[in-house]
């Protein structure tokens, strides 16, 4: 469903970040939500929302959670996965 051009995405790369998920996250935070939904579709945005949940402020977090119909258990599962993977950083 992605109907967006790369040039439009790069307009959100004010710090030269070119990671696509980061640029989509920025659009979710600062762009018109109707355009973002139209450009990417619910499934792509839901995936990014769950992965980058902690980067949203409280207002945006609640808004996107309702719009994308994200359940609390989906967020908990994502948090558990990230915590499990984080033990690899430490040498025990």
Secondary structure per residue as TSV (DSSP state, phi and psi in degrees):
chain	resnum	aa	ss	phi	psi
A	1	X	-	360.0	-3.6
A	2	X	-	-70.7	113.2
A	3	X	-	-112.8	18.8
A	4	X	-	-100.6	146.1
A	5	X	-	-86.4	154.6
A	6	X	H	-63.4	-33.3
A	7	X	H	-62.4	-40.3
A	8	X	H	-65.9	-39.8
A	9	X	H	-62.9	-43.1
A	10	X	H	-67.5	-15.8
A	11	X	T	-66.8	-15.0
A	12	X	T	-96.5	7.4
A	13	X	-	-99.0	61.8
A	14	X	T	-68.1	-19.6
A	15	X	T	-111.2	21.1
A	16	X	-	67.9	17.9
A	17	X	-	-71.0	130.0
A	18	X	-	-117.1	2.8
A	19	X	-	-65.0	123.9
A	20	X	H	-61.2	-42.1
A	21	X	H	-63.4	-36.1
A	22	X	H	-65.6	-41.9
A	23	X	H	-67.4	-38.1
A	24	X	H	-66.8	-40.8
A	25	X	H	-57.7	-45.0
A	26	X	H	-61.2	-40.0
A	27	X	H	-65.3	-38.7
A	28	X	H	-63.1	-34.5
A	29	X	H	-79.6	-36.1
A	30	X	H	-123.0	-13.1
A	31	X	S	-97.4	173.0
A	32	X	-	-65.4	119.1
A	33	X	H	-57.7	-33.7
A	34	X	H	-63.1	-41.8
A	35	X	H	-67.4	-40.4
A	36	X	H	-62.8	-45.7
A	37	X	H	-61.6	-41.5
A	38	X	H	-66.1	-38.9
A	39	X	H	-73.7	-35.1
A	40	X	H	-116.0	-28.1
A	41	X	-	86.3	159.0
A	42	X	H	-65.4	-43.8
A	43	X	H	-63.0	-44.9
A	44	X	H	-63.7	-44.5
A	45	X	H	-67.2	-36.6
A	46	X	H	-64.1	-42.3
A	47	X	H	-60.0	-47.2
A	48	X	H	-66.7	-40.6
A	49	X	H	-59.6	-45.7
A	50	X	H	-66.9	-40.8
A	51	X	H	-68.4	-36.0
A	52	X	T	-115.2	28.8
A	53	X	G	-52.1	-41.6
A	54	X	G	-71.5	-13.4
A	55	X	G	-86.1	-8.3
A	56	X	S	-86.7	143.3
A	57	X	-	-78.9	172.0
A	58	X	H	-57.9	-44.5
A	59	X	H	-63.1	-50.7
A	60	X	H	-64.2	-38.5
A	61	X	H	-59.2	-49.3
A	62	X	H	-67.1	-40.0
A	63	X	H	-59.9	-53.9
A	64	X	H	-68.5	-31.7
A	65	X	H	-61.9	-41.2
A	66	X	H	-71.6	-46.0
A	67	X	H	-63.6	-41.5
A	68	X	T	-89.8	-2.5
A	69	X	T	55.8	50.3
A	70	X	-	-87.7	131.2
A	71	X	-	-91.9	154.8
A	72	X	H	-60.1	-37.6
A	73	X	H	-66.7	-28.1
A	74	X	H	-66.2	-39.0
A	75	X	H	-70.6	-38.3
A	76	X	H	-64.9	-41.6
A	77	X	H	-62.5	-40.6
A	78	X	H	-64.8	-41.5
A	79	X	H	-64.6	-40.9
A	80	X	H	-62.7	-42.9
A	81	X	H	-62.0	-42.2
A	82	X	H	-69.5	-34.6
A	83	X	H	-69.9	-38.7
A	84	X	H	-63.4	-39.3
A	85	X	H	-73.6	-22.8
A	86	X	H	-73.7	-18.6
A	87	X	G	-68.8	-14.0
A	88	X	G	-72.1	-18.9
A	89	X	G	-75.7	-22.2
A	90	X	S	-105.0	138.4
A	91	X	-	-93.7	106.3
A	92	X	-	-100.3	360.0
